[in-house]
């Protein structure tokens, strides 16, 4: 029997896919449950076709290798985020285009929108670390422990954390809009995808997605 939050996790995956923040098999999402368990997206699954029965349940600690092998390869940094702060109840990782671009260029997404920090917490940029590595897990966990709400991964997209799934998704969406704004101010965005921005704004106005 699947956990009720598994459907919310799948819905979030479909939403992020529809907005163009994740594509193909990229991206991963997790939600922390009571009893030191978490739900996480499986590896090798398109998030637009994710089903609740596909979602993997893991112990935050003390899991077996065979269980982890079914989960996203980015489990180490999901685990590190939860261990870093009891307030983190959801983690979202995407290769959102604008966030990935500002991460590659080392741009500060709060530079033109200082109020972003009030909405998402501090935003930090981490140096490159291999995908799925303990190095990446430690660096991400350290950033969360220091209060980061959004973490840009050099050449590897972004991570957002939140007190629930809705919070983490909202932070990712807000950060992506801020990244577009920064790229516009730098004249580095090319042809602006107004359709994507309209979708993002519409989703941000819908606050009852995961109640």
GIMO-V328672 format. One record per run of one state. SS is the DSSP state (H for helix, E for strand, C for the rest). FROM is the first residue (numbers start at 1). TO is the last residue. If there is no record, write none. Layout:
BEGIN
ss->{SS:SS}
from->{FROM:FROM}
to->{TO:TO}
END
This chain:
BEGIN
ss->{C:H:C:E:C:E:C:E:C:H:C:H:C:E:C:H:C:E:C:H:C:E:C:H:C:H:C:E:C:H:C:E:C:E:C:H:C:H:C}
from->{1:4:19:28:34:37:41:42:43:47:50:52:55:56:60:65:69:71:72:75:85:90:95:97:106:116:121:122:127:134:146:148:154:158:163:165:186:194:206}
to->{3:18:27:33:36:40:41:42:46:49:51:54:55:59:64:68:70:71:74:84:89:94:96:105:115:120:121:126:133:145:147:153:157:162:164:185:193:205:211}
END
